[in-house]
Amino acid sequence: MPDSVPTPPASPATPSGEHWPAPVARQPVRARVSLPGSKSVTNRALILAALSETPCVVRRPLVSRDSELMVGALRALGTRVTELPSDDPEVPDLSVTPVAPRGPAAVDVGNAGTVMRFVPPLASLASGDVRFDGDPRARERPVDELLGALRALGADIDDEGRGALPMTIHGTGAVRGGEVTLDASGSSQFVSALLLSGARFTEGVHVRHEGPPVPSQPHLDMTVEMLRAVGVRVTTGENAWRVEPGPVRASEITVEPDLSNAAPFLAAALVSKGEVTVQGWPEHTTQPGDALRDLFTRMGGEVSRSGEDLTLRGTGEIRGITADLRDVGELTPTIAAVAALADSPPASPGSPTCVGTRPTASRRWPPRSTAWAGTWRSCPTGCSSGPGPCTAGSSTPTTTTGWPRPAR
């Protein structure tokens, strides 16, 4: 999950299913691609639309299991969500008509972090009981800090002391709100969840973080920016965020393309001396994927803009770099893979290309491949990837939703 530290699996992952042979580029890759909508923006937009004083249309949302689970959760609480025709027949817009949340209701979070964390604060505003549960894996994911914060703000939650799913929120129709301190080092979503619904709390919400650094600052910036765009007053400080009580006024929210999904396509252009154009790249955005422009330029690519299109051209050179990816950890696999093909070391002598990311995330990758090109090393502050012998191999496929498709 982009804005969380991944929870280590209970036991080592075992590859299952048939191996998938990765495609080989025998000539420069040239393509023009259209990206799906951002999951992070889509699910924040749906929460804000459900809290709005007026109906709202969410345009170009991501079509995926996580977004469908979010829609299902809002419908369970009484919000009316209907599909509208759009300029893309495969991606309908969503019309959201807010209704005061109510129970009894049952919310299936699946394994969607945004649903299990963003919806409970909204459900705390419901009249009646709201029960949360999900996939077996969801019961292993942390929500204890969020539940403790909600209790401190006045919510009545029964999780039988687990600090995890399943749980039931006994809603009274309102949440007092006020000031709360929590440790959000496990996930920036703990903070975002409180901020998104905070304007509807009686006293608003003032969140303070105490503990190790909060991961994924760009996702917190995204939450704050989206709140301000719908008229919510938000102030921020060092490890502190305040949302004033007041109305949410969202009439239309357009979802940006998911820029992190561009990573493998831009990487293909870089390593094959090709050229890939991504349509609809925002000029200004809080998405972590926007860092690809700088990272791939530093690694030897040439990046240019033409209107709303962004193009990366491979120059035939792949340079090693030292990069701090702690705030953009979702880019780590692609950057590390490209680093393995670097033809020069980074600026720091004697060091391989460094990928500074959260150790819990870096140590889990790349064990699923039967072969690895280059060298990989985990360390207390992250991991490093450098040039080395390239060997053929295969990897176990994973199911992906909302995959980019060729532009039309």
KOLVOBA-746170 format. One line per 2 residues: number of its first residue (from 0); their letters; for each residue x negated, y negated, z of N, C-alpha, C. Coordinates in steps of 0.2 Angstrom, whole numbers, plus 5000, padded with zeros to 4 digits. Example, Ala and Ser with C-alpha at 12.3 -4.5 7.8 and 13.67 -1.06 7.14 Angstrom:
2
0	AS	4934,5028,5039,4938,5022,5039,4934,5016,5039 ~ 4936,5011,5035,4932,5005,5036,4936,5000,5039
END
This chain:
408
0	MP	4996,5006,5000,5000,5000,5000,4996,4994,5000 ~ 4997,4989,4996,4992,4984,4995,4991,4979,5001
2	DS	4996,4978,5005,4995,4973,5011,4995,4977,5017 ~ 4993,4983,5017,4992,4987,5023,4985,4991,5023
4	VP	4983,4993,5029,4977,4998,5030,4981,5004,5029 ~ 4979,5009,5024,4982,5015,5023,4981,5019,5029
6	TP	4986,5023,5031,4986,5028,5037,4983,5034,5034 ~ 4977,5036,5038,4974,5042,5035,4978,5048,5036
8	PA	4978,5053,5031,4982,5059,5031,4981,5063,5037 ~ 4986,5067,5039,4985,5071,5045,4980,5077,5043
10	SP	4979,5079,5037,4974,5084,5035,4972,5082,5028 ~ 4966,5085,5027,4963,5083,5020,4967,5085,5014
12	AT	4968,5080,5010,4972,5081,5004,4970,5086,5000 ~ 4974,5091,4997,4972,5096,4993,4975,5095,4986
14	PS	4971,5095,4981,4974,5094,4974,4979,5099,4973 ~ 4985,5097,4969,4990,5102,4967,4992,5100,4960
16	GE	4995,5105,4957,4997,5104,4950,4991,5105,4945 ~ 4992,5104,4939,4987,5105,4934,4983,5098,4934
18	HW	4977,5100,4932,4972,5094,4931,4974,5090,4924 ~ 4972,5084,4924,4974,5080,4919,4967,5077,4916
20	PA	4966,5079,4910,4959,5076,4907,4960,5069,4905 ~ 4956,5065,4908,4956,5058,4906,4955,5056,4899
22	PV	4958,5052,4896,4957,5050,4889,4950,5047,4888 ~ 4947,5048,4882,4940,5045,4880,4941,5040,4875
24	AR	4938,5034,4876,4938,5029,4871,4932,5030,4866 ~ 4934,5032,4860,4929,5033,4855,4927,5027,4851
26	QP	4931,5022,4852,4930,5015,4849,4932,5010,4853 ~ 4930,5003,4852,4933,4998,4856,4940,4998,4857
28	VR	4942,4997,4864,4949,4997,4865,4952,4990,4864 ~ 4957,4990,4860,4961,4984,4858,4968,4985,4859
30	AR	4971,4980,4863,4978,4981,4865,4981,4975,4867 ~ 4988,4974,4867,4991,4969,4870,4997,4972,4874
32	VS	4997,4970,4881,5001,4974,4885,5005,4969,4889 ~ 5011,4972,4891,5016,4968,4895,5017,4972,4902
34	LP	5016,4969,4907,5015,4972,4914,5022,4972,4917 ~ 5024,4977,4921,5030,4977,4925,5030,4972,4930
36	GS	5035,4970,4933,5036,4965,4939,5032,4968,4945 ~ 5030,4963,4949,5026,4964,4955,5031,4967,4960
38	KS	5029,4973,4963,5033,4976,4969,5033,4971,4975 ~ 5028,4968,4976,5027,4964,4982,5032,4958,4981
40	VT	5032,4955,4975,5037,4949,4974,5044,4951,4974 ~ 5045,4957,4971,5052,4960,4970,5055,4961,4977
42	NR	5052,4964,4981,5055,4966,4987,5056,4960,4992 ~ 5051,4955,4992,5052,4949,4995,5058,4945,4993
44	AL	5058,4945,4986,5064,4941,4983,5071,4944,4985 ~ 5071,4951,4985,5078,4954,4987,5079,4952,4994
46	IL	5075,4952,4999,5076,4950,5006,5078,4943,5006 ~ 5075,4939,5003,5077,4931,5003,5084,4930,5000
48	AA	5085,4934,4994,5092,4933,4991,5097,4936,4996 ~ 5096,4941,5000,5101,4944,5004,5102,4939,5010
50	LS	5097,4935,5012,5098,4930,5017,5100,4923,5015 ~ 5101,4922,5009,5103,4916,5006,5110,4914,5007
52	ET	5111,4907,5007,5118,4905,5008,5122,4905,5002 ~ 5118,4906,4996,5122,4906,4990,5120,4913,4986
54	PC	5124,4915,4981,5122,4920,4977,5115,4919,4974 ~ 5112,4924,4972,5105,4923,4969,5104,4928,4963
56	VV	5101,4926,4958,5099,4931,4953,5091,4932,4953 ~ 5089,4938,4954,5082,4940,4954,5081,4943,4947
58	RR	5076,4939,4943,5075,4940,4936,5068,4944,4936 ~ 5068,4949,4931,5062,4953,4929,5060,4957,4935
60	PL	5064,4960,4939,5062,4964,4945,5058,4970,4943 ~ 5054,4973,4947,5051,4979,4946,5056,4985,4946
62	VS	5056,4989,4942,5061,4995,4942,5056,5001,4945 ~ 5057,5003,4951,5053,5008,4954,5057,5011,4960
64	RD	5054,5016,4963,5058,5019,4968,5058,5014,4974 ~ 5052,5011,4975,5052,5006,4981,5057,5001,4980
66	SE	5058,4998,4974,5063,4993,4973,5070,4995,4974 ~ 5071,5002,4971,5078,5005,4972,5080,5006,4979
68	LM	5075,5008,4983,5076,5009,4990,5078,5003,4994 ~ 5074,4997,4992,5076,4991,4995,5083,4989,4993
70	VG	5085,4990,4987,5092,4988,4985,5097,4993,4989 ~ 5095,4999,4989,5100,5003,4993,5100,5001,5000
72	AL	5095,4999,5003,5095,4997,5010,5100,4991,5011 ~ 5099,4986,5006,5103,4980,5007,5110,4981,5006
74	RA	5112,4986,5001,5119,4988,5000,5122,4992,5006 ~ 5117,4996,5010,5120,4999,5016,5122,4994,5021
76	LG	5119,4988,5021,5120,4983,5026,5126,4978,5023 ~ 5129,4980,5018,5134,4976,5015,5133,4971,5009
78	TR	5127,4969,5008,5125,4965,5002,5127,4968,4996 ~ 5130,4964,4992,5132,4966,4985,5126,4965,4980
80	VT	5124,4970,4977,5119,4970,4972,5121,4973,4965 ~ 5121,4969,4960,5124,4972,4954,5118,4970,4948
82	EL	5118,4975,4943,5114,4973,4937,5117,4969,4932 ~ 5113,4965,4929,5115,4960,4924,5110,4961,4918
84	PS	5113,4960,4912,5109,4961,4906,5103,4956,4906 ~ 5098,4958,4903,5092,4953,4903,5089,4953,4896
86	DD	5084,4950,4895,5080,4950,4888,5076,4956,4887 ~ 5076,4961,4892,5073,4967,4892,5078,4973,4893
88	PE	5080,4977,4889,5086,4982,4890,5084,4987,4895 ~ 5077,4988,4896,5075,4993,4901,5074,4990,4908
90	VP	5074,4983,4909,5074,4980,4915,5079,4975,4917 ~ 5085,4977,4919,5090,4972,4921,5089,4967,4926
92	DL	5091,4961,4926,5091,4957,4931,5096,4959,4937 ~ 5095,4957,4943,5099,4959,4949,5103,4953,4951
94	SV	5109,4953,4952,5113,4948,4955,5115,4950,4962 ~ 5113,4946,4967,5113,4947,4974,5118,4942,4977
96	TP	5123,4945,4980,5128,4941,4983,5128,4943,4991 ~ 5125,4938,4995,5124,4939,5002,5131,4940,5006
98	VA	5130,4944,5011,5136,4946,5015,5133,4947,5022 ~ 5136,4944,5027,5133,4945,5034,5132,4952,5035
100	PR	5126,4954,5037,5124,4961,5038,5128,4965,5043 ~ 5130,4971,5042,5134,4974,5047,5133,4982,5047
102	GP	5135,4985,5053,5134,4992,5054,5141,4994,5055 ~ 5142,5001,5056,5136,5006,5056,5133,5007,5049
104	AA	5127,5008,5049,5124,5009,5042,5118,5014,5043 ~ 5116,5017,5038,5110,5021,5038,5105,5019,5032
106	VD	5099,5017,5034,5094,5015,5029,5089,5020,5027 ~ 5088,5022,5021,5083,5027,5019,5077,5023,5016
108	VG	5072,5023,5020,5066,5019,5018,5062,5023,5013 ~ 5063,5029,5012,5059,5033,5008,5052,5033,5011
110	NA	5047,5031,5007,5040,5030,5010,5038,5023,5008 ~ 5043,5019,5007,5041,5012,5005,5040,5007,5011
112	GT	5033,5005,5012,5031,5001,5017,5035,4994,5018 ~ 5037,4991,5012,5041,4985,5012,5048,4986,5015
114	VM	5051,4992,5013,5057,4993,5016,5057,4995,5023 ~ 5053,4999,5026,5052,5001,5033,5050,4995,5037
116	RF	5047,4990,5034,5045,4984,5038,5049,4977,5037 ~ 5051,4976,5031,5055,4970,5029,5062,4970,5031
118	VP	5065,4976,5031,5072,4977,5032,5074,4977,5040 ~ 5070,4980,5044,5072,4979,5052,5074,4972,5054
120	PL	5070,4967,5053,5071,4961,5056,5078,4958,5053 ~ 5080,4960,5046,5086,4958,5044,5092,4962,5047
122	AS	5090,4968,5048,5095,4973,5051,5097,4971,5058 ~ 5092,4967,5062,5093,4965,5068,5098,4960,5069
124	LA	5100,4957,5063,5105,4951,5063,5112,4955,5062 ~ 5112,4961,5061,5118,4964,5059,5123,4965,5065
126	SG	5129,4966,5064,5134,4968,5069,5135,4975,5069 ~ 5132,4979,5074,5133,4986,5074,5126,4990,5073
128	DV	5127,4996,5074,5120,5000,5074,5118,5001,5067 ~ 5111,5001,5066,5108,5003,5059,5103,5008,5061
130	RF	5103,5013,5058,5098,5019,5059,5093,5019,5053 ~ 5087,5020,5054,5082,5020,5049,5078,5027,5049
132	DG	5077,5030,5043,5073,5036,5043,5071,5036,5036 ~ 5066,5041,5034,5064,5041,5027,5060,5048,5026
134	DP	5056,5048,5021,5052,5054,5020,5048,5056,5026 ~ 5046,5062,5026,5041,5064,5032,5035,5060,5033
136	RA	5032,5058,5027,5026,5054,5028,5028,5047,5031 ~ 5034,5044,5030,5036,5038,5033,5035,5038,5040
138	RE	5037,5044,5043,5037,5044,5050,5030,5044,5053 ~ 5025,5044,5049,5018,5044,5051,5015,5037,5051
140	RP	5019,5033,5047,5016,5026,5046,5018,5021,5052 ~ 5013,5016,5053,5014,5012,5059,5020,5007,5058
142	VD	5024,5006,5063,5029,5001,5064,5029,4999,5071 ~ 5025,5001,5076,5026,5000,5083,5025,4993,5084
144	EL	5020,4989,5081,5018,4982,5082,5024,4978,5080 ~ 5027,4980,5075,5033,4976,5072,5039,4977,5077
146	LG	5040,4983,5079,5046,4985,5084,5045,4981,5090 ~ 5039,4981,5093,5038,4978,5099,5039,4970,5098
148	AL	5037,4967,5093,5038,4960,5092,5045,4959,5091 ~ 5049,4963,5088,5056,4962,5087,5060,4962,5094
150	RA	5058,4967,5098,5060,4967,5105,5059,4961,5109 ~ 5053,4958,5108,5051,4952,5112,5055,4946,5109
152	LG	5058,4947,5103,5062,4941,5100,5069,4942,5102 ~ 5071,4948,5105,5078,4949,5107,5082,4954,5104
154	AD	5078,4958,5099,5082,4964,5096,5082,4970,5101 ~ 5087,4974,5100,5088,4980,5104,5087,4986,5099
156	ID	5081,4989,5101,5079,4995,5096,5078,5001,5100 ~ 5080,5007,5098,5079,5013,5101,5075,5018,5096
158	DE	5069,5019,5098,5065,5023,5094,5062,5029,5098 ~ 5065,5030,5104,5063,5035,5109,5056,5035,5110
160	GR	5053,5029,5110,5046,5028,5112,5041,5031,5107 ~ 5043,5032,5101,5038,5034,5096,5034,5029,5093
162	GA	5037,5023,5092,5034,5018,5089,5034,5019,5081 ~ 5038,5023,5079,5039,5025,5072,5046,5028,5071
164	LP	5047,5029,5064,5054,5032,5062,5054,5039,5065 ~ 5061,5041,5066,5067,5037,5065,5068,5033,5071
166	MT	5073,5028,5070,5074,5023,5075,5081,5020,5073 ~ 5084,5017,5078,5091,5014,5078,5090,5007,5080
168	IH	5093,5002,5077,5093,4995,5079,5101,4994,5081 ~ 5102,4992,5087,5108,4990,5090,5110,4983,5089
170	GT	5112,4981,5083,5113,4974,5081,5119,4971,5085 ~ 5118,4964,5087,5123,4961,5090,5125,4955,5086
172	GA	5123,4954,5080,5125,4949,5075,5120,4943,5076 ~ 5115,4943,5080,5111,4937,5080,5104,4940,5084
174	VR	5099,4936,5083,5092,4937,5086,5090,4930,5089 ~ 5088,4930,5095,5086,4924,5098,5080,4921,5094
176	GG	5075,4925,5093,5069,4922,5090,5064,4919,5095 ~ 5060,4914,5093,5055,4911,5097,5048,4913,5096
178	EV	5044,4913,5101,5037,4914,5100,5035,4922,5101 ~ 5030,4925,5098,5029,4931,5099,5021,4932,5096
180	TL	5018,4937,5100,5011,4938,5098,5010,4946,5097 ~ 5007,4947,5091,5006,4954,5090,4999,4955,5086
182	DA	4997,4962,5086,4991,4964,5082,4993,4966,5075 ~ 4992,4962,5070,4994,4963,5063,4988,4966,5059
184	SG	4983,4968,5062,4977,4971,5059,4979,4977,5055 ~ 4984,4981,5057,4986,4987,5053,4990,4985,5047
186	SS	4993,4980,5046,4997,4978,5040,4999,4971,5041 ~ 4997,4967,5035,5000,4960,5035,5008,4960,5034
188	QF	5010,4966,5033,5018,4966,5032,5021,4965,5039 ~ 5018,4966,5044,5021,4965,5051,5023,4957,5051
190	VS	5018,4953,5049,5019,4946,5049,5024,4944,5044 ~ 5023,4946,5038,5028,4944,5033,5035,4946,5034
192	AL	5036,4952,5038,5043,4954,5039,5046,4949,5044 ~ 5043,4947,5049,5046,4942,5054,5047,4935,5051
194	LL	5042,4933,5046,5043,4927,5043,5049,4927,5038 ~ 5050,4932,5034,5055,4932,5029,5062,4931,5032
196	SG	5063,4934,5038,5070,4934,5041,5070,4928,5047 ~ 5064,4925,5048,5064,4921,5054,5068,4915,5054
198	AR	5070,4912,5048,5074,4906,5047,5081,4907,5050 ~ 5083,4914,5050,5090,4915,5052,5090,4917,5059
200	FT	5084,4917,5063,5084,4918,5070,5086,4912,5073 ~ 5090,4912,5079,5092,4906,5082,5087,4901,5083
202	EG	5081,4903,5086,5076,4898,5087,5070,4898,5082 ~ 5072,4902,5076,5066,4903,5071,5061,4908,5074
204	VH	5055,4907,5072,5050,4912,5074,5043,4909,5074 ~ 5039,4910,5079,5032,4908,5079,5028,4914,5080
206	VR	5024,4916,5075,5021,4922,5076,5013,4921,5077 ~ 5010,4924,5082,5003,4923,5083,5000,4930,5082
208	HE	4994,4930,5079,4990,4937,5078,4984,4937,5083 ~ 4984,4942,5087,4978,4943,5091,4975,4950,5089
210	GP	4969,4951,5087,4966,4957,5086,4961,4956,5080 ~ 4959,4962,5077,4954,4961,5071,4958,4958,5065
212	PV	4954,4956,5060,4957,4952,5055,4963,4955,5052 ~ 4968,4951,5050,4974,4953,5046,4972,4955,5039
214	PS	4973,4961,5036,4972,4962,5029,4976,4959,5024 ~ 4973,4958,5018,4977,4955,5013,4980,4948,5014
216	QP	4976,4943,5015,4978,4937,5015,4982,4934,5009 ~ 4981,4936,5003,4985,4934,4998,4992,4936,4998
218	HL	4994,4942,5002,5001,4943,5002,5004,4939,5008 ~ 5001,4937,5013,5003,4932,5017,5005,4925,5014
220	DM	5000,4923,5010,5001,4917,5006,5007,4918,5001 ~ 5008,4924,4999,5014,4925,4994,5020,4924,4998
222	TV	5021,4927,5004,5027,4926,5008,5028,4919,5010 ~ 5023,4915,5012,5024,4908,5014,5026,4904,5008
224	EM	5023,4905,5002,5025,4901,4996,5032,4903,4994 ~ 5034,4909,4994,5041,4911,4992,5046,4908,4997
226	LR	5044,4908,5004,5049,4905,5008,5050,4897,5007 ~ 5044,4894,5006,5045,4887,5004,5049,4886,4998
228	AV	5048,4890,4993,5052,4889,4987,5059,4890,4988 ~ 5062,4893,4993,5069,4893,4994,5071,4889,5000
230	GV	5067,4884,5001,5069,4878,5006,5068,4880,5013 ~ 5064,4885,5015,5062,4886,5022,5056,4882,5024
232	RV	5057,4880,5030,5051,4876,5033,5046,4880,5036 ~ 5040,4880,5034,5035,4885,5036,5028,4881,5037
234	TT	5025,4882,5043,5019,4879,5045,5014,4885,5046 ~ 5008,4884,5045,5003,4889,5046,4997,4886,5049
236	GE	4993,4890,5053,4987,4888,5057,4983,4895,5057 ~ 4977,4894,5060,4973,4900,5061,4976,4906,5065
238	NA	4978,4911,5061,4981,4917,5064,4988,4915,5067 ~ 4991,4910,5065,4998,4908,5067,5002,4905,5062
240	WR	5009,4907,5062,5014,4905,5057,5020,4903,5061 ~ 5023,4898,5058,5029,4896,5062,5035,4895,5056
242	VE	5040,4898,5057,5046,4897,5053,5052,4893,5057 ~ 5054,4888,5054,5059,4884,5058,5066,4887,5056
244	PG	5071,4887,5061,5077,4889,5060,5081,4885,5054 ~ 5085,4888,5050,5088,4884,5045,5090,4888,5039
246	PV	5094,4885,5034,5097,4889,5029,5091,4891,5024 ~ 5093,4897,5021,5089,4900,5015,5093,4898,5009
248	RA	5090,4895,5004,5094,4893,4998,5091,4895,4992 ~ 5093,4901,4990,5090,4905,4984,5095,4906,4979
250	SE	5094,4903,4973,5099,4904,4967,5096,4908,4962 ~ 5089,4907,4961,5086,4911,4955,5079,4912,4957
252	IT	5077,4918,4957,5069,4920,4958,5067,4924,4953 ~ 5062,4922,4949,5059,4926,4944,5053,4929,4946
254	VE	5052,4936,4945,5047,4940,4948,5041,4940,4943 ~ 5035,4938,4945,5029,4938,4941,5027,4945,4939
256	PD	5024,4946,4934,5021,4953,4932,5016,4955,4937 ~ 5015,4961,4938,5011,4964,4944,5004,4964,4941
258	LS	5000,4959,4943,4993,4958,4940,4988,4964,4941 ~ 4989,4967,4947,4985,4972,4949,4985,4978,4944
260	NA	4991,4979,4941,4992,4984,4936,4988,4983,4930 ~ 4985,4977,4929,4981,4975,4923,4974,4978,4924
262	AP	4972,4980,4930,4965,4982,4931,4962,4987,4926 ~ 4966,4993,4925,4963,4998,4921,4962,4996,4914
264	FL	4967,4992,4912,4967,4990,4905,4962,4985,4903 ~ 4961,4980,4908,4955,4975,4907,4948,4979,4908
266	AA	4948,4983,4912,4942,4987,4913,4940,4991,4907 ~ 4945,4994,4903,4944,4997,4897,4941,4993,4892
268	AL	4943,4987,4891,4941,4982,4887,4933,4980,4888 ~ 4932,4980,4895,4925,4978,4897,4920,4983,4895
270	VS	4922,4990,4897,4917,4995,4896,4917,4998,4889 ~ 4922,4996,4885,4921,4999,4878,4920,4993,4873
272	KG	4918,4987,4875,4917,4982,4871,4923,4980,4867 ~ 4929,4981,4870,4935,4979,4866,4938,4973,4868
274	EV	4945,4972,4867,4948,4966,4869,4955,4968,4871 ~ 4958,4966,4877,4964,4967,4879,4967,4961,4881
276	TV	4974,4960,4879,4977,4954,4881,4983,4956,4885 ~ 4984,4952,4891,4990,4953,4895,4995,4947,4894
278	QG	5001,4949,4893,5006,4944,4892,5008,4941,4899 ~ 5010,4935,4899,5014,4932,4905,5009,4931,4911
280	WP	5003,4930,4910,4999,4930,4916,5000,4923,4919 ~ 5002,4922,4926,5004,4916,4928,4998,4911,4929
282	EH	4999,4905,4928,4993,4900,4928,4991,4899,4936 ~ 4996,4899,4940,4995,4899,4947,4999,4904,4951
284	TT	4995,4908,4955,4999,4914,4958,4995,4915,4965 ~ 4998,4919,4969,4995,4921,4975,4994,4928,4975
286	QP	4995,4932,4969,4994,4939,4969,4987,4941,4969 ~ 4985,4946,4973,4978,4948,4973,4975,4950,4967
288	GD	4979,4952,4962,4977,4954,4955,4974,4949,4951 ~ 4975,4942,4953,4972,4937,4950,4965,4937,4950
290	AL	4962,4940,4956,4955,4940,4957,4951,4944,4951 ~ 4955,4948,4947,4952,4951,4942,4948,4947,4937
292	RD	4951,4941,4936,4948,4936,4931,4941,4935,4933 ~ 4940,4933,4939,4933,4931,4942,4929,4937,4942
294	LF	4931,4943,4945,4927,4949,4945,4925,4952,4939 ~ 4929,4952,4934,4927,4955,4927,4922,4950,4923
296	TR	4923,4943,4925,4919,4939,4922,4912,4939,4925 ~ 4911,4940,4931,4905,4941,4934,4902,4948,4932
298	MG	4906,4953,4930,4903,4959,4928,4901,4959,4921 ~ 4902,4954,4917,4900,4953,4910,4905,4952,4905
300	GE	4912,4952,4907,4917,4951,4902,4918,4943,4901 ~ 4921,4942,4895,4923,4935,4894,4931,4934,4894
302	VS	4933,4930,4898,4940,4929,4900,4943,4923,4897 ~ 4948,4923,4893,4951,4916,4890,4959,4916,4891
304	RS	4961,4911,4891,4969,4910,4891,4971,4906,4884 ~ 4977,4909,4882,4981,4905,4877,4988,4905,4878
306	GE	4990,4899,4881,4997,4899,4883,4998,4903,4889 ~ 5003,4908,4889,5004,4912,4895,5000,4919,4894
308	DL	4996,4920,4889,4992,4926,4888,4985,4925,4891 ~ 4983,4931,4894,4976,4931,4896,4972,4937,4893
310	TL	4966,4935,4890,4963,4940,4886,4956,4941,4889 ~ 4954,4948,4890,4947,4949,4892,4944,4953,4886
312	RG	4938,4950,4884,4934,4953,4879,4927,4956,4882 ~ 4926,4963,4880,4920,4966,4882,4914,4963,4878
314	TG	4908,4962,4881,4903,4959,4878,4897,4964,4876 ~ 4898,4970,4879,4893,4975,4879,4889,4976,4885
316	EI	4890,4971,4889,4886,4970,4895,4890,4972,4901 ~ 4888,4976,4906,4891,4977,4912,4887,4976,4918
318	RG	4888,4971,4921,4883,4968,4926,4885,4971,4933 ~ 4880,4973,4938,4882,4974,4944,4883,4968,4948
320	IT	4888,4968,4953,4889,4962,4957,4890,4964,4965 ~ 4889,4960,4969,4891,4960,4976,4898,4957,4977
322	AD	4903,4961,4979,4910,4958,4980,4913,4960,4986 ~ 4916,4955,4989,4920,4956,4995,4927,4957,4993
324	LR	4930,4963,4994,4936,4965,4992,4941,4966,4997 ~ 4940,4964,5003,4944,4965,5009,4951,4962,5008
326	DV	4952,4957,5005,4958,4954,5004,4962,4957,4998 ~ 4958,4960,4993,4961,4963,4987,4959,4970,4986
328	GE	4960,4974,4992,4958,4981,4992,4961,4985,4987 ~ 4967,4983,4984,4970,4988,4979,4966,4988,4972
330	LT	4961,4983,4972,4957,4983,4966,4951,4987,4966 ~ 4950,4990,4972,4943,4993,4974,4942,4999,4969
332	PT	4947,5004,4968,4945,5009,4963,4943,5007,4956 ~ 4946,5002,4953,4944,5000,4947,4938,4997,4947
334	IA	4936,4992,4951,4930,4989,4952,4924,4994,4953 ~ 4925,4998,4957,4920,5003,4959,4919,5008,4953
336	AV	4924,5010,4949,4923,5014,4943,4919,5010,4938 ~ 4920,5004,4937,4917,5000,4932,4909,4999,4934
338	AA	4909,4998,4941,4902,4997,4944,4897,5003,4942 ~ 4901,5009,4942,4897,5015,4941,4893,5015,4934
340	LA	4896,5011,4929,4893,5010,4923,4889,5004,4922 ~ 4888,5001,4927,4884,4994,4927,4877,4996,4924
342	DS	4874,4991,4919,4868,4992,4917,4863,4988,4920 ~ 4865,4984,4925,4860,4980,4929,4862,4980,4936
344	PP	4857,4979,4941,4859,4979,4948,4862,4972,4950 ~ 4865,4972,4956,4868,4965,4958,4863,4960,4959
346	AS	4865,4954,4961,4860,4949,4962,4855,4951,4968 ~ 4858,4954,4973,4854,4956,4979,4850,4962,4977
348	PG	4843,4961,4977,4839,4967,4975,4839,4973,4980 ~ 4838,4978,4977,4838,4984,4981,4845,4987,4984
350	SP	4850,4984,4981,4857,4986,4984,4861,4988,4978 ~ 4865,4993,4978,4870,4995,4973,4876,4990,4973
352	TC	4880,4990,4968,4886,4986,4967,4890,4987,4974 ~ 4891,4982,4977,4894,4983,4984,4902,4981,4983
354	VG	4906,4986,4986,4913,4984,4986,4915,4984,4994 ~ 4915,4978,4996,4917,4977,5003,4924,4977,5004
356	TR	4926,4983,5007,4934,4984,5008,4935,4987,5014 ~ 4941,4988,5016,4942,4992,5023,4939,4999,5023
358	PT	4935,5001,5027,4932,5007,5027,4938,5013,5027 ~ 4943,5012,5031,4948,5017,5030,4951,5019,5023
360	AS	4951,5013,5019,4953,5014,5013,4948,5017,5008 ~ 4942,5014,5009,4936,5016,5004,4934,5023,5005
362	RR	4935,5026,5011,4933,5033,5012,4937,5038,5009 ~ 4943,5036,5007,4948,5041,5004,4947,5041,4997
364	WP	4943,5037,4994,4942,5037,4987,4935,5037,4985 ~ 4932,5041,4980,4936,5045,4975,4936,5053,4976
366	PR	4939,5056,4981,4938,5063,4982,4942,5067,4978 ~ 4947,5064,4974,4952,5068,4971,4949,5070,4964
368	ST	4944,5067,4962,4941,5069,4955,4936,5075,4956 ~ 4936,5079,4951,4931,5085,4951,4924,5083,4949
370	AW	4924,5077,4946,4917,5074,4944,4917,5066,4945 ~ 4911,5064,4946,4911,5056,4947,4905,5054,4943
372	AG	4906,5048,4940,4901,5045,4936,4898,5040,4941 ~ 4891,5041,4942,4888,5036,4946,4887,5038,4953
374	TW	4886,5033,4958,4884,5035,4965,4890,5031,4969 ~ 4891,5035,4974,4897,5032,4979,4894,5033,4986
376	RS	4895,5028,4990,4893,5028,4997,4897,5024,5001 ~ 4900,5028,5007,4904,5024,5012,4899,5021,5017
378	CP	4901,5016,5020,4897,5013,5026,4902,5009,5030 ~ 4899,5007,5036,4904,5005,5041,4908,4999,5039
380	TG	4905,4995,5034,4908,4989,5032,4912,4989,5026 ~ 4912,4995,5023,4915,4996,5016,4912,5002,5012
382	CS	4910,5001,5006,4908,5006,5002,4904,5003,4996 ~ 4900,5007,4993,4896,5004,4987,4896,5009,4982
384	SG	4896,5007,4976,4896,5011,4969,4891,5008,4965 ~ 4887,5013,4962,4881,5011,4958,4880,5015,4952
386	PG	4876,5013,4947,4875,5017,4941,4872,5024,4943 ~ 4873,5029,4939,4871,5036,4940,4873,5040,4934
388	PC	4871,5046,4934,4873,5051,4928,4880,5051,4928 ~ 4883,5051,4921,4890,5052,4920,4891,5059,4918
390	TA	4896,5062,4922,4898,5069,4920,4905,5070,4919 ~ 4906,5075,4914,4913,5076,4912,4917,5079,4918
392	GS	4924,5078,4918,4928,5081,4923,4935,5080,4922 ~ 4939,5082,4927,4946,5080,4927,4948,5078,4934
394	ST	4955,5076,4934,4957,5074,4940,4964,5076,4941 ~ 4967,5076,4947,4974,5078,4948,4978,5072,4947
396	PT	4983,5072,4943,4987,5067,4942,4992,5065,4947 ~ 4994,5059,4948,4999,5056,4953,5004,5053,4949
398	TT	5010,5053,4952,5016,5050,4949,5016,5042,4950 ~ 5017,5039,4944,5016,5032,4944,5023,5029,4941
400	TG	5026,5024,4945,5032,5021,4942,5030,5014,4940 ~ 5034,5011,4935,5033,5004,4933,5026,5003,4930
402	WP	5024,5008,4926,5018,5008,4922,5018,5003,4916 ~ 5013,4999,4915,5013,4994,4910,5014,4998,4903
404	RP	5017,4994,4899,5019,4997,4892,5016,4992,4887 ~ 5015,4995,4881,5013,4990,4875,5018,4985,4874
406	AR	5015,4979,4873,5019,4973,4872,5023,4974,4865 ~ 5029,4971,4866,5033,4971,4860,5034,4964,4856
END
